[in-house]
Amino acid sequence: MSFTDLDYLEQEFIHFAKENTRSDANQAEQVPTTPGQKKMALELVDLLKSYGLRAHYNPASGFCISKVPGNVDNPKVTPFGIVAHVDTADFSAVNIQPQVHRNYDGQKIVLNEQEQIVLDPAEFPALKQLQGQTLITGSGTTLLGVDDKAGVVGLLGAIKYLVEHPEVKHGDIYIGFGPDEEIGLGGTRFDPNDFPDAEFAYTLDNGQPGELQYETFNASEAKIHIRGTLVHPGNAYGLMVDATKLMTDFLSQLPADQSPEQTKDKEGFYMVVSASSNVDHADVDLIIRDFDWDKFTAREQFIKDLVAKLNQKYGEDRFSLQLDRTYLNIANFVRKLPYVVNLAMDAYKKVGLTPQPKPFRGGTDGNFISEKGIPTPNLFNGGGNYHGRYEYITVEQMDKLAETLVRIAHEHVLQSENGRNETPLPAD
């Protein structure tokens, strides 16, 4: 039995999935970076207004902002926020054609017969758990946009339900539909004044029903510039300094077993994102990730020390380093307010989900919003195979998300009146 109107969820998802809202890091000076995102945000403003809510578009951040007014008169019931992002990842998003597979039988699906692109449970076994549900896929040549249009639509379902069922008690709920999450700009531009008195918030960025992510990486970006000396090779003896050789020396001293493909769970890593060189100069872009703060800062120090050592070896400040913090582990902020996690897990249980706290090997808008004073862990949006041609979602998973969000809102009232679950979160 469904919680919300499944036809509504299906129609809204297909509508928004067809819109090209791919973000573009090369247009970072624009807000949002692509016109499709603004178009969708403005559509969401109009849709929320049609529900009888106030909504507006913030041109400085690119967010559609709204609020579901509370229906309880109790100052203990603090406002909170929910955020989903409208942009999709760096994969083809032109002419997206969602395909609906009703009463999915658990077998392989040919997404594109001409190119023989097949969604096969033998390769993606999580599909077997979705038998009997209404499965939505792409056509095999584009992504579908599950990340995060499933979150957008699940949130819309929850909003619509609360508006239509005033008997469900809840406090003020701020709503944010944001751009450019996939390129790390949405959360940085989020204006906390749009959630003026929110005590906490949640993002809806990937994850299976029941998953909850309140631990993410701490993240830095290191840019290493290497200066060579170019001299005609016929006169190079004792004069030429080949920047490519210096770059090779630097790269060879990075820990070989601490790269993304060799680490998992809460293990950190170094990743060379790009490296280019000629005799005259070389550049290396490196990212640094770790869950543990002490290990993270030790990784940063390792890069600083390596640059200093190579400058001592080659002299004349051949290496220069620019090291910038990108985002911080959400747990740094959430541990100060464990209620935000406990509330979600208690609500999960009441809608029949088994809470599954998991570390998230990445970052979300919640990292940046948390740093701005609103602790923001991540819930789920369902689906699978994010960011590529094999993406999928079921209508039932979006329905479960809507039910979960409504339950969190009501559970917040109950716990605010009868005692919050302030159980400390497990230590690292």
N, C-alpha and C positions, 0 to 999 in steps of 0.2 A: 504494500500500500504506500502510495507516495505522500509526501508531506506538502509539497506545493503543486502547482499546475505544471505537469511535465511537458505539455504541448507548448506552454509559454516559454519554458526554459529552452526547449529545442529550437523554437522559432527565433528567440533572441540570440542564442549562440550562433546559429547559422547566419543570421543577419550580420552580426559583428565580425564573425570569422571571415566573411567575404571581403571585409574592408582591409586595405593594405595599410597597416600601421607600423611597419618595420621602422625601427629607429636607425639613425645614421650618425656614427661617431665623427664622421668627417664634416658634419654640419653642427658641431657642438655650440657654435655661437648663437644658433637659433633656438627659440623656445616655442613649442617643442622642436625637435630636430627635423621632423617631417610633417607635411601638411595633413596627411591622413590621420595622425594622432589628434590634431586639433579638431578636425572634423568629427571624430568619434567622441571626443570630450564634449563638444557642443551638442551632439545628439543626446548624450547622457544627461546634460543639463535639462534639455527639453523633456526627456523621458521622466526624470525625477519630478519636474514641475507638473507633469501630467498625473503624477501620483498625489498631487496636492502638497508637495514639499517645496521649500525654498532651495534654490540651487543657483550657483554662479560659476563662471569660468575665471580662474585667476591667470591673467596673461603673463605675469612675472614667473610663475612656476609651471604653467601648462596644466594645472590640476582642475578637474571638475570637483567642486566642493558642495556638500549638502549636509543636512542634519535631519535625523529622525527624532522629533521632539519626544521627550520622555512623558510618561503618563502616571508617574508616581510623585508624590509630594514628600520626599525624604532626602534631606541634604547628604545623608550617608551614601546614597546611590550616586556615585560619581560618574560623570560623562566618560566615555571611552571612544576610540576611533577604530575604523576598519579601512584598510587601504588595498586596492588592487590596481594593477598597471595595465594600460591599454596597448603598449607597444609590444611588438614581437621581435624575435631574435634575428640574427644575421644569416638568414636563409631565404630563398625565394618566396615572396609573398604576393606575387602578381597573379591575378586570376585564380584565386583560391576557390576550389569547388568542393565543399563538404559533401560527403556521402553518408547517408543514414542507413544503418543495418539493424533493422528491428528484430527483436528476439534473437540476438546473436547466438549462433550455434557452437561457438568455440573453435571453429575451423579456420583455415587460412582464407584470406581475402585478397583477391587480385585487385590492387589499387590502380594499376595501369597495365592493361594487357599488351599494348604495343611495346612498352619498355620492360615488360615482365617484372614489375615492381610488386612484390607480394608481402603482405603483413601476415606473418606466420607464427602461430603460437609455439612452434618448435624453437623458434629464435627468440620470441618474446613471451615466455611462459605466463606472465601475469595476465595475459588475455584470457586464459582458461577460467579465471575467477569471475569473468564478466558474462558468462553464458546466461541467456535469458534477458539481458539488458538491452537497451537501445544504444548501440555503439555508433559513434560518429568518427569518421576518418577523413583524411584529405584524399586527393586524387593521385598521389604519388609523385607529383612534380613540384609541389610546394609544401611548406609547412601548413599546419592547420591553425595554429595560434592558440592552442590549449593554454600555454604559458603566455598571457595570463587571462585570456578571455573566458576560460572556464571559471576563474575566480571572479571576474567581473559579473558574469551571469548568475553564478551562485549567490553573490552578494545582492544583485538585483532581486532575485527570488526571495531572499530574506527580507529586504526592504518592503517589497510588495506585500508579503505576508503580514508584517507588523502593521502596515498601514490598514490592511483589511481586517485585522483581528485586534482591535483595541483592548480586548479582554486579556491579552498577554501583557503583563506588567514589565516595563523596562524603563531605564533612564535615558538621558540624551545619548544619541549615538551619532558621532561625526562620520561622514563618508568622504573618502578621497579616491578619485579615479585619476591616476597620474601617468605621465609620459616617461619615456626614456630610461626605464629601469634597467633594461638590458645592457645599456652602455654606462651605467653608474651615475647618471645625471639626475634622474627623477627625484630621488631622496635628498640629494644635495640641494636641490632648489625648493623642496617642500618648505612652506611657510608655516611654522608652528602656530602662528596667530590664526590660521584657518581652523585649528582644533584648540581654541583658546583655553579651555579649562579641562582638557582630556587628561585623565590620570595615566592612562596607558592606551595601547592600540595593538592591532594585529594586522599582519599582511597575509595575503592568500596566494602565496607564490610556490606552486608545485607541491609535491608530496601526496601520498595516498591517504584516504580517509583514516583518521586515527593518528597520523603522524603529526608531530609538533616539534618545531625547531627553534630552540632558544640559545643555541651555541653555534657561532659561526667563526670563520677565521678572523684573526687580526691580519690586516693587509697593508703592505707597503709596495711602492714602486721605486726601483732604482734605475737611474739612467747614468751610464758610464761612458764618458767621452775620452778617447785615447788620441793623443797627438803624436804623429810621426814626423819625420823629417825627410822630405823628398829631395833626392839629389840624382843627377844623371848617373845611371848605373856604371858608366865608365869611370866615374870619379867618386864612387860611393864609399870607397874603403875608409873606415873610421868616421864617416860622416852620416851616411843614411841610417835612419831608424824606421824600420818597417812596422807600421801600426798594426798590420794584420798579424804579425808574429807576436806582438804584445797582447793583442786580443786573444790569440790562441792560448797564451800563457795564462791569462785571466780565466778563461773558460775551463781550462784543464784543472784548475784548482777548486772548482765548485764540487761539492760532495756528489759523487756519481750516483749514490743510492738514495738521494734526497730530492728526486724529481717527481712530478705529479703521477707519472705512470708507475712509480714504484712505492707509492705511499697510499694509505687508506685511513679510514676512521678519523682519529684526531691527530694523525701524524702530519707534521708540517713539511714544507718543501721550498725549494728555489726553482723557478722556471724561467728559462731564457725565452722571452717572447719574440725578440728579433735581434739579429746581429748582422752588421754590414761593415765592410772595410775596404780600404785601398792602402797604398803605402803611406799616404799623407795623413789619414785619420781613420778612426774606427769608432763605431757606436754600438753599445749593447744595452738593450732594454730588458730588465729583469723584474720579476715580481717575487715577493717574499710572503709566505703564508704560514701561520701557526695558530692553533687554538689557545695554547698556553702563553700567558703574557711574558713570563721570564724567558721562555724558549724563543718567543717572537723577537724580543729585544736583543737576545743573544744572536739571532740570525742577522738582524740589522747590523750589529756590531761586527760580526764576521765579515760582512761586505766592506764595512769601513776599514777594518784592519787589513783586509786583503788589498784594497786600493793603496793604503799607506805602505804596505810591504812592497808592492810592485813599484811605487814611486821611489822607494829607497833603492830598489834593485836597478831601476832604469834611469833614475834621476830626472831633474828638471820638471817635476810635476807633470809627467807624461799622462797620468790618469787624473781625471776629475770626476767627482761623484755628486749627483743630485738625488737625494733620498727623500721621498714624500710619503707620509701616511695616507692610505686610501680610505680605509674604514677600520673600525674596531669591533671586536667580538661583542655581539648583543648581550651575551651573558655578563659582561662587565657591568651592564646597567640593570638587567633583569634580576640578577641575584639580590639586588637591593629591594625588589618588589616581587617576591616569589608568588604573590597572589595572582599576578597576571598569568602565570603558567598553571598554577593549581586550579584556577577558575576554569580555564579551557579544558584541562584534563577531567575535572569533575563533570563538566558539561558533556564531554565525549562519552563518558560512562552512561550518562542518562539518555543518550540517543543510541545506545547500543554499540558504540565503538570502543575498541581496546586502545587506550592511550599508548603511543609509541614515541616517546621523546627520542629524537635522533640529532646528532650533530650535522650541520649543513656545511658541506665543503664548498663554500662560496659566500656570496653576500647578497643582501636584499635591500629594498628601500628601508627596511626596518633598522639596518645598521645606522643609517644617517638620521632617521627620525629618532632613534634612541639617543644618539649623541645630542640631539636638540632638546632633550628633556622629557621625551615621551617613550618609556620602555615599550618596545614593539617586537615581540617574537613572531614567528611565522606559523600559520596553521597549515592548511592544505588546499588544493583545488581539484585533486583527482587526476585521472588520465595517466598518460605515460608517453615515453619516447620523445620527451620535449626537445624542441629546437630542430626538428628535421622532418623528412618526408613520411616518417612512420608514426607521427603523433596520433593520439586517439583520446577520446573522452566518452563517457556514457552520460546520458541524461540523468540516470539515477545517482551518479556520483555528484553531479551539481545539485541535485535535490537534497542529498545528504549534507552537503556543505551549507545549503540554505537552512536546513533544520538545525544544524549545529550552531550556526550564528544566532539564530533565534533563541536557542537554548542557553547560549552564553549570556545573551542579554537578560533573559529572565533569571538565570542562576545568579547573576550579579546582584539583582534585587534581593533575592532570597538570602544570599550570604551577607549582603550589606546590612540586612535587618536582623539576622540571626547569628552572625559571627563568620568572619572570613577564614578561609583556609590559608593560613600564613606559614604552612610547613616549609622549612628551608629547603632549597633545592639541593640535590646531591652534590657533594664536593667533586672537583675534577679528578 
